[in-house]
Amino acid sequence: MEPLDIGTVKVNCDARIREDNRNGFGMVVRDLNSAIMASGSAWCCSSLSPEEAKAIVVIFALSGMLELGFQSLVLEID
């Protein structure tokens, strides 16, 4: 991956699907020097497909970025 521009952050996000329907979502935000600027996690009790879980974690990450005021980002889904 190319280096980030100044003012751009990289957001890594992932979802975990469990058989007991306790699904987890998380994100880590890093700056151009790879320093952690923010992180977050959440969970929900619902039966989800892998595609639904990925969609939810993207919405979770983008909502968090807007709330924190970040406007330029690179999103990576694990």
Gaussian input, Z-matrix of N, CA and C with variables (Angstrom, degrees):
# hf/3-21g

backbone

0 1
 N
 C     1     B1
 C     2     B2     1     A1
 N     3     B3     2     A2     1     D1
 C     4     B4     3     A3     2     D2
 C     5     B5     4     A4     3     D3
 N     6     B6     5     A5     4     D4
 C     7     B7     6     A6     5     D5
 C     8     B8     7     A7     6     D6
 N     9     B9     8     A8     7     D7
 C    10    B10     9     A9     8     D8
 C    11    B11    10    A10     9     D9
 N    12    B12    11    A11    10    D10
 C    13    B13    12    A12    11    D11
 C    14    B14    13    A13    12    D12
 N    15    B15    14    A14    13    D13
 C    16    B16    15    A15    14    D14
 C    17    B17    16    A16    15    D15
 N    18    B18    17    A17    16    D16
 C    19    B19    18    A18    17    D17
 C    20    B20    19    A19    18    D18
 N    21    B21    20    A20    19    D19
 C    22    B22    21    A21    20    D20
 C    23    B23    22    A22    21    D21
 N    24    B24    23    A23    22    D22
 C    25    B25    24    A24    23    D23
 C    26    B26    25    A25    24    D24
 N    27    B27    26    A26    25    D25
 C    28    B28    27    A27    26    D26
 C    29    B29    28    A28    27    D27
 N    30    B30    29    A29    28    D28
 C    31    B31    30    A30    29    D29
 C    32    B32    31    A31    30    D30
 N    33    B33    32    A32    31    D31
 C    34    B34    33    A33    32    D32
 C    35    B35    34    A34    33    D33
 N    36    B36    35    A35    34    D34
 C    37    B37    36    A36    35    D35
 C    38    B38    37    A37    36    D36
 N    39    B39    38    A38    37    D37
 C    40    B40    39    A39    38    D38
 C    41    B41    40    A40    39    D39
 N    42    B42    41    A41    40    D40
 C    43    B43    42    A42    41    D41
 C    44    B44    43    A43    42    D42
 N    45    B45    44    A44    43    D43
 C    46    B46    45    A45    44    D44
 C    47    B47    46    A46    45    D45
 N    48    B48    47    A47    46    D46
 C    49    B49    48    A48    47    D47
 C    50    B50    49    A49    48    D48
 N    51    B51    50    A50    49    D49
 C    52    B52    51    A51    50    D50
 C    53    B53    52    A52    51    D51
 N    54    B54    53    A53    52    D52
 C    55    B55    54    A54    53    D53
 C    56    B56    55    A55    54    D54
 N    57    B57    56    A56    55    D55
 C    58    B58    57    A57    56    D56
 C    59    B59    58    A58    57    D57
 N    60    B60    59    A59    58    D58
 C    61    B61    60    A60    59    D59
 C    62    B62    61    A61    60    D60
 N    63    B63    62    A62    61    D61
 C    64    B64    63    A63    62    D62
 C    65    B65    64    A64    63    D63
 N    66    B66    65    A65    64    D64
 C    67    B67    66    A66    65    D65
 C    68    B68    67    A67    66    D66
 N    69    B69    68    A68    67    D67
 C    70    B70    69    A69    68    D68
 C    71    B71    70    A70    69    D69
 N    72    B72    71    A71    70    D70
 C    73    B73    72    A72    71    D71
 C    74    B74    73    A73    72    D72
 N    75    B75    74    A74    73    D73
 C    76    B76    75    A75    74    D74
 C    77    B77    76    A76    75    D75
 N    78    B78    77    A77    76    D76
 C    79    B79    78    A78    77    D77
 C    80    B80    79    A79    78    D78
 N    81    B81    80    A80    79    D79
 C    82    B82    81    A81    80    D80
 C    83    B83    82    A82    81    D81
 N    84    B84    83    A83    82    D82
 C    85    B85    84    A84    83    D83
 C    86    B86    85    A85    84    D84
 N    87    B87    86    A86    85    D85
 C    88    B88    87    A87    86    D86
 C    89    B89    88    A88    87    D87
 N    90    B90    89    A89    88    D88
 C    91    B91    90    A90    89    D89
 C    92    B92    91    A91    90    D90
 N    93    B93    92    A92    91    D91
 C    94    B94    93    A93    92    D92
 C    95    B95    94    A94    93    D93
 N    96    B96    95    A95    94    D94
 C    97    B97    96    A96    95    D95
 C    98    B98    97    A97    96    D96
 N    99    B99    98    A98    97    D97
 C   100   B100    99    A99    98    D98
 C   101   B101   100   A100    99    D99
 N   102   B102   101   A101   100   D100
 C   103   B103   102   A102   101   D101
 C   104   B104   103   A103   102   D102
 N   105   B105   104   A104   103   D103
 C   106   B106   105   A105   104   D104
 C   107   B107   106   A106   105   D105
 N   108   B108   107   A107   106   D106
 C   109   B109   108   A108   107   D107
 C   110   B110   109   A109   108   D108
 N   111   B111   110   A110   109   D109
 C   112   B112   111   A111   110   D110
 C   113   B113   112   A112   111   D111
 N   114   B114   113   A113   112   D112
 C   115   B115   114   A114   113   D113
 C   116   B116   115   A115   114   D114
 N   117   B117   116   A116   115   D115
 C   118   B118   117   A117   116   D116
 C   119   B119   118   A118   117   D117
 N   120   B120   119   A119   118   D118
 C   121   B121   120   A120   119   D119
 C   122   B122   121   A121   120   D120
 N   123   B123   122   A122   121   D121
 C   124   B124   123   A123   122   D122
 C   125   B125   124   A124   123   D123
 N   126   B126   125   A125   124   D124
 C   127   B127   126   A126   125   D125
 C   128   B128   127   A127   126   D126
 N   129   B129   128   A128   127   D127
 C   130   B130   129   A129   128   D128
 C   131   B131   130   A130   129   D129
 N   132   B132   131   A131   130   D130
 C   133   B133   132   A132   131   D131
 C   134   B134   133   A133   132   D132
 N   135   B135   134   A134   133   D133
 C   136   B136   135   A135   134   D134
 C   137   B137   136   A136   135   D135
 N   138   B138   137   A137   136   D136
 C   139   B139   138   A138   137   D137
 C   140   B140   139   A139   138   D138
 N   141   B141   140   A140   139   D139
 C   142   B142   141   A141   140   D140
 C   143   B143   142   A142   141   D141
 N   144   B144   143   A143   142   D142
 C   145   B145   144   A144   143   D143
 C   146   B146   145   A145   144   D144
 N   147   B147   146   A146   145   D145
 C   148   B148   147   A147   146   D146
 C   149   B149   148   A148   147   D147
 N   150   B150   149   A149   148   D148
 C   151   B151   150   A150   149   D149
 C   152   B152   151   A151   150   D150
 N   153   B153   152   A152   151   D151
 C   154   B154   153   A153   152   D152
 C   155   B155   154   A154   153   D153
 N   156   B156   155   A155   154   D154
 C   157   B157   156   A156   155   D155
 C   158   B158   157   A157   156   D156
 N   159   B159   158   A158   157   D157
 C   160   B160   159   A159   158   D158
 C   161   B161   160   A160   159   D159
 N   162   B162   161   A161   160   D160
 C   163   B163   162   A162   161   D161
 C   164   B164   163   A163   162   D162
 N   165   B165   164   A164   163   D163
 C   166   B166   165   A165   164   D164
 C   167   B167   166   A166   165   D165
 N   168   B168   167   A167   166   D166
 C   169   B169   168   A168   167   D167
 C   170   B170   169   A169   168   D168
 N   171   B171   170   A170   169   D169
 C   172   B172   171   A171   170   D170
 C   173   B173   172   A172   171   D171
 N   174   B174   173   A173   172   D172
 C   175   B175   174   A174   173   D173
 C   176   B176   175   A175   174   D174
 N   177   B177   176   A176   175   D175
 C   178   B178   177   A177   176   D176
 C   179   B179   178   A178   177   D177
 N   180   B180   179   A179   178   D178
 C   181   B181   180   A180   179   D179
 C   182   B182   181   A181   180   D180
 N   183   B183   182   A182   181   D181
 C   184   B184   183   A183   182   D182
 C   185   B185   184   A184   183   D183
 N   186   B186   185   A185   184   D184
 C   187   B187   186   A186   185   D185
 C   188   B188   187   A187   186   D186
 N   189   B189   188   A188   187   D187
 C   190   B190   189   A189   188   D188
 C   191   B191   190   A190   189   D189
 N   192   B192   191   A191   190   D190
 C   193   B193   192   A192   191   D191
 C   194   B194   193   A193   192   D192
 N   195   B195   194   A194   193   D193
 C   196   B196   195   A195   194   D194
 C   197   B197   196   A196   195   D195
 N   198   B198   197   A197   196   D196
 C   199   B199   198   A198   197   D197
 C   200   B200   199   A199   198   D198
 N   201   B201   200   A200   199   D199
 C   202   B202   201   A201   200   D200
 C   203   B203   202   A202   201   D201
 N   204   B204   203   A203   202   D202
 C   205   B205   204   A204   203   D203
 C   206   B206   205   A205   204   D204
 N   207   B207   206   A206   205   D205
 C   208   B208   207   A207   206   D206
 C   209   B209   208   A208   207   D207
 N   210   B210   209   A209   208   D208
 C   211   B211   210   A210   209   D209
 C   212   B212   211   A211   210   D210
 N   213   B213   212   A212   211   D211
 C   214   B214   213   A213   212   D212
 C   215   B215   214   A214   213   D213
 N   216   B216   215   A215   214   D214
 C   217   B217   216   A216   215   D215
 C   218   B218   217   A217   216   D216
 N   219   B219   218   A218   217   D217
 C   220   B220   219   A219   218   D218
 C   221   B221   220   A220   219   D219
 N   222   B222   221   A221   220   D220
 C   223   B223   222   A222   221   D221
 C   224   B224   223   A223   222   D222
 N   225   B225   224   A224   223   D223
 C   226   B226   225   A225   224   D224
 C   227   B227   226   A226   225   D225
 N   228   B228   227   A227   226   D226
 C   229   B229   228   A228   227   D227
 C   230   B230   229   A229   228   D228
 N   231   B231   230   A230   229   D229
 C   232   B232   231   A231   230   D230
 C   233   B233   232   A232   231   D231

   B1=1.4458
   B2=1.5202
   B3=1.3036
   B4=1.4564
   B5=1.5251
   B6=1.3474
   B7=1.4675
   B8=1.5321
   B9=1.3149
   B10=1.4604
   B11=1.5194
   B12=1.3170
   B13=1.4558
   B14=1.5218
   B15=1.3190
   B16=1.4615
   B17=1.5246
   B18=1.3116
   B19=1.4579
   B20=1.5161
   B21=1.3242
   B22=1.4641
   B23=1.5229
   B24=1.3116
   B25=1.4572
   B26=1.5224
   B27=1.3372
   B28=1.4606
   B29=1.5216
   B30=1.3175
   B31=1.4589
   B32=1.5214
   B33=1.3277
   B34=1.4599
   B35=1.5230
   B36=1.3226
   B37=1.4624
   B38=1.5220
   B39=1.3222
   B40=1.4581
   B41=1.5253
   B42=1.3086
   B43=1.4627
   B44=1.5213
   B45=1.3268
   B46=1.4609
   B47=1.5159
   B48=1.3202
   B49=1.4613
   B50=1.5235
   B51=1.3345
   B52=1.4572
   B53=1.5192
   B54=1.3126
   B55=1.4679
   B56=1.5252
   B57=1.3314
   B58=1.4700
   B59=1.5332
   B60=1.3470
   B61=1.4664
   B62=1.5245
   B63=1.3192
   B64=1.4675
   B65=1.5245
   B66=1.3110
   B67=1.4558
   B68=1.5245
   B69=1.3198
   B70=1.4521
   B71=1.5166
   B72=1.3375
   B73=1.4532
   B74=1.5180
   B75=1.3208
   B76=1.4508
   B77=1.5080
   B78=1.3395
   B79=1.4558
   B80=1.5204
   B81=1.3259
   B82=1.4555
   B83=1.5215
   B84=1.3353
   B85=1.4633
   B86=1.5208
   B87=1.3376
   B88=1.4659
   B89=1.5217
   B90=1.3295
   B91=1.4594
   B92=1.5214
   B93=1.3330
   B94=1.4622
   B95=1.5198
   B96=1.3404
   B97=1.4670
   B98=1.5278
   B99=1.3124
   B100=1.4741
   B101=1.5222
   B102=1.3375
   B103=1.4631
   B104=1.5323
   B105=1.3204
   B106=1.4614
   B107=1.5223
   B108=1.3263
   B109=1.4662
   B110=1.5248
   B111=1.3226
   B112=1.4615
   B113=1.5243
   B114=1.3109
   B115=1.4645
   B116=1.5217
   B117=1.3031
   B118=1.4535
   B119=1.5119
   B120=1.3089
   B121=1.4621
   B122=1.5218
   B123=1.3033
   B124=1.4614
   B125=1.5201
   B126=1.3035
   B127=1.4597
   B128=1.5214
   B129=1.3011
   B130=1.4645
   B131=1.5253
   B132=1.2989
   B133=1.4676
   B134=1.5195
   B135=1.3039
   B136=1.4563
   B137=1.5156
   B138=1.2948
   B139=1.4576
   B140=1.5237
   B141=1.3334
   B142=1.4624
   B143=1.5200
   B144=1.3118
   B145=1.4613
   B146=1.5295
   B147=1.3316
   B148=1.4670
   B149=1.5298
   B150=1.3238
   B151=1.4643
   B152=1.5268
   B153=1.3266
   B154=1.4674
   B155=1.5219
   B156=1.3268
   B157=1.4609
   B158=1.5252
   B159=1.3266
   B160=1.4664
   B161=1.5239
   B162=1.3255
   B163=1.4664
   B164=1.5267
   B165=1.3249
   B166=1.4600
   B167=1.5189
   B168=1.3319
   B169=1.4609
   B170=1.5295
   B171=1.3250
   B172=1.4700
   B173=1.5299
   B174=1.3291
   B175=1.4674
   B176=1.5221
   B177=1.3296
   B178=1.4655
   B179=1.5259
   B180=1.3335
   B181=1.4630
   B182=1.5269
   B183=1.3167
   B184=1.4646
   B185=1.5261
   B186=1.3137
   B187=1.4678
   B188=1.5229
   B189=1.3253
   B190=1.4578
   B191=1.5149
   B192=1.3200
   B193=1.4681
   B194=1.5312
   B195=1.3152
   B196=1.4658
   B197=1.5228
   B198=1.3252
   B199=1.4604
   B200=1.5262
   B201=1.3275
   B202=1.4622
   B203=1.5259
   B204=1.3243
   B205=1.4573
   B206=1.5161
   B207=1.3278
   B208=1.4658
   B209=1.5261
   B210=1.3279
   B211=1.4585
   B212=1.5166
   B213=1.3176
   B214=1.4672
   B215=1.5201
   B216=1.3390
   B217=1.4570
   B218=1.5189
   B219=1.3130
   B220=1.4599
   B221=1.5205
   B222=1.3190
   B223=1.4622
   B224=1.5186
   B225=1.3312
   B226=1.4636
   B227=1.5201
   B228=1.3289
   B229=1.4604
   B230=1.5218
   B231=1.3350
   B232=1.4655
   B233=1.5072
   A1=109.92
   A2=116.68
   A3=121.97
   A4=109.77
   A5=116.66
   A6=119.03
   A7=110.50
   A8=115.56
   A9=120.82
   A10=110.69
   A11=116.09
   A12=121.50
   A13=109.02
   A14=116.49
   A15=120.73
   A16=108.24
   A17=116.65
   A18=121.82
   A19=114.19
   A20=116.93
   A21=121.25
   A22=109.07
   A23=116.93
   A24=121.47
   A25=109.30
   A26=115.26
   A27=121.42
   A28=108.05
   A29=115.73
   A30=121.86
   A31=108.59
   A32=116.68
   A33=122.19
   A34=107.13
   A35=116.10
   A36=118.80
   A37=109.78
   A38=114.60
   A39=120.38
   A40=109.17
   A41=114.89
   A42=121.64
   A43=108.78
   A44=115.66
   A45=121.95
   A46=107.79
   A47=116.12
   A48=121.21
   A49=108.21
   A50=116.17
   A51=120.81
   A52=109.98
   A53=115.18
   A54=120.66
   A55=112.57
   A56=117.29
   A57=119.81
   A58=112.22
   A59=116.53
   A60=124.16
   A61=114.26
   A62=118.67
   A63=121.13
   A64=106.54
   A65=116.01
   A66=122.66
   A67=110.14
   A68=115.95
   A69=120.87
   A70=112.27
   A71=114.89
   A72=122.52
   A73=108.14
   A74=116.66
   A75=118.82
   A76=112.54
   A77=114.83
   A78=120.53
   A79=109.88
   A80=115.28
   A81=123.20
   A82=106.70
   A83=116.31
   A84=122.34
   A85=108.21
   A86=116.27
   A87=121.52
   A88=110.16
   A89=115.18
   A90=119.82
   A91=110.68
   A92=117.08
   A93=120.26
   A94=113.22
   A95=117.96
   A96=121.98
   A97=111.90
   A98=117.44
   A99=125.08
   A100=113.87
   A101=116.85
   A102=120.07
   A103=108.78
   A104=116.42
   A105=120.79
   A106=109.39
   A107=115.55
   A108=121.69
   A109=111.85
   A110=116.70
   A111=121.01
   A112=108.49
   A113=115.56
   A114=120.92
   A115=107.67
   A116=114.91
   A117=118.65
   A118=110.84
   A119=115.08
   A120=120.19
   A121=108.89
   A122=114.59
   A123=121.23
   A124=107.89
   A125=116.48
   A126=120.38
   A127=108.67
   A128=115.18
   A129=120.27
   A130=108.63
   A131=115.10
   A132=121.50
   A133=108.36
   A134=115.64
   A135=120.77
   A136=108.55
   A137=116.67
   A138=121.12
   A139=108.46
   A140=116.86
   A141=121.50
   A142=111.02
   A143=115.89
   A144=120.76
   A145=107.27
   A146=118.47
   A147=120.02
   A148=112.34
   A149=117.12
   A150=120.79
   A151=111.04
   A152=116.54
   A153=120.30
   A154=110.65
   A155=117.06
   A156=120.66
   A157=110.65
   A158=117.84
   A159=120.44
   A160=111.02
   A161=117.42
   A162=120.36
   A163=110.59
   A164=116.99
   A165=120.71
   A166=110.83
   A167=118.31
   A168=119.61
   A169=110.74
   A170=118.44
   A171=120.48
   A172=109.87
   A173=117.24
   A174=120.38
   A175=110.24
   A176=117.22
   A177=122.62
   A178=110.36
   A179=117.10
   A180=121.43
   A181=111.52
   A182=117.72
   A183=120.37
   A184=111.55
   A185=117.47
   A186=120.62
   A187=110.71
   A188=115.78
   A189=120.01
   A190=112.52
   A191=116.84
   A192=120.48
   A193=111.19
   A194=117.13
   A195=120.42
   A196=110.77
   A197=116.20
   A198=120.94
   A199=111.43
   A200=116.98
   A201=121.51
   A202=112.76
   A203=117.54
   A204=120.75
   A205=115.58
   A206=118.34
   A207=120.39
   A208=109.03
   A209=116.31
   A210=119.79
   A211=113.06
   A212=117.42
   A213=121.16
   A214=108.11
   A215=116.20
   A216=118.16
   A217=111.55
   A218=113.55
   A219=123.26
   A220=105.13
   A221=116.92
   A222=121.66
   A223=109.63
   A224=116.34
   A225=122.01
   A226=108.65
   A227=115.51
   A228=120.88
   A229=108.45
   A230=116.59
   A231=120.97
   A232=111.00
   D1=142.56
   D2=178.18
   D3=-69.54
   D4=153.00
   D5=176.59
   D6=-60.59
   D7=151.08
   D8=179.52
   D9=-75.70
   D10=148.65
   D11=172.76
   D12=-74.45
   D13=157.14
   D14=175.26
   D15=-61.01
   D16=133.16
   D17=-179.22
   D18=90.78
   D19=-8.09
   D20=178.03
   D21=-99.43
   D22=140.45
   D23=177.06
   D24=-116.90
   D25=156.57
   D26=175.66
   D27=-106.73
   D28=129.65
   D29=-179.39
   D30=-114.01
   D31=116.51
   D32=172.99
   D33=-99.16
   D34=129.65
   D35=178.69
   D36=-136.69
   D37=154.44
   D38=-177.60
   D39=-153.52
   D40=155.67
   D41=176.84
   D42=-125.66
   D43=148.76
   D44=178.74
   D45=-125.31
   D46=122.73
   D47=178.64
   D48=-103.07
   D49=128.65
   D50=179.84
   D51=-115.92
   D52=153.85
   D53=179.92
   D54=-64.64
   D55=-26.94
   D56=-179.34
   D57=-87.88
   D58=11.55
   D59=177.40
   D60=68.52
   D61=13.90
   D62=172.99
   D63=-93.79
   D64=89.16
   D65=-174.12
   D66=-92.70
   D67=139.90
   D68=-178.37
   D69=-113.81
   D70=151.32
   D71=179.01
   D72=-135.89
   D73=141.72
   D74=179.57
   D75=-150.89
   D76=159.22
   D77=176.84
   D78=-148.96
   D79=151.73
   D80=174.06
   D81=-132.32
   D82=133.32
   D83=-179.59
   D84=-111.35
   D85=127.37
   D86=-179.60
   D87=-125.42
   D88=150.06
   D89=176.65
   D90=-89.57
   D91=-172.82
   D92=-175.95
   D93=-65.98
   D94=-17.09
   D95=176.21
   D96=-96.59
   D97=9.35
   D98=-178.64
   D99=69.77
   D100=13.38
   D101=175.96
   D102=-75.07
   D103=137.43
   D104=179.18
   D105=-72.33
   D106=125.56
   D107=-179.85
   D108=-104.80
   D109=-28.50
   D110=-179.30
   D111=-163.77
   D112=161.02
   D113=174.18
   D114=-155.28
   D115=162.43
   D116=178.51
   D117=-164.05
   D118=158.63
   D119=177.04
   D120=-150.05
   D121=159.34
   D122=178.53
   D123=-157.04
   D124=168.27
   D125=175.47
   D126=-145.77
   D127=160.49
   D128=175.72
   D129=-145.55
   D130=154.60
   D131=176.92
   D132=-104.87
   D133=97.29
   D134=-179.37
   D135=-165.42
   D136=149.44
   D137=175.84
   D138=-79.43
   D139=119.57
   D140=-176.97
   D141=-127.47
   D142=146.89
   D143=169.88
   D144=-82.38
   D145=162.43
   D146=176.37
   D147=-56.75
   D148=-37.70
   D149=-179.93
   D150=-66.42
   D151=-41.30
   D152=178.33
   D153=-65.40
   D154=-40.99
   D155=179.42
   D156=-63.33
   D157=-41.74
   D158=178.16
   D159=-64.64
   D160=-40.50
   D161=178.30
   D162=-62.93
   D163=-42.14
   D164=-179.98
   D165=-65.20
   D166=-42.23
   D167=-178.31
   D168=-67.90
   D169=-32.53
   D170=175.96
   D171=-66.43
   D172=-44.92
   D173=177.25
   D174=-61.85
   D175=-42.58
   D176=177.80
   D177=-57.94
   D178=-48.15
   D179=-178.35
   D180=-66.26
   D181=-46.34
   D182=-178.84
   D183=-66.01
   D184=-38.06
   D185=176.55
   D186=-62.82
   D187=-42.50
   D188=177.74
   D189=-62.99
   D190=-39.63
   D191=179.51
   D192=-65.53
   D193=-41.54
   D194=177.21
   D195=-64.07
   D196=-42.90
   D197=-179.80
   D198=-62.41
   D199=-36.40
   D200=-179.87
   D201=-83.94
   D202=-7.69
   D203=176.52
   D204=90.33
   D205=7.64
   D206=177.34
   D207=-75.83
   D208=133.60
   D209=-177.72
   D210=-115.34
   D211=-20.82
   D212=-179.26
   D213=-122.34
   D214=119.37
   D215=-176.98
   D216=-148.47
   D217=158.94
   D218=171.17
   D219=-114.52
   D220=125.19
   D221=-176.65
   D222=-104.99
   D223=128.19
   D224=177.32
   D225=-124.42
   D226=124.28
   D227=179.36
   D228=-104.65
   D229=124.57
   D230=179.97
   D231=-85.48

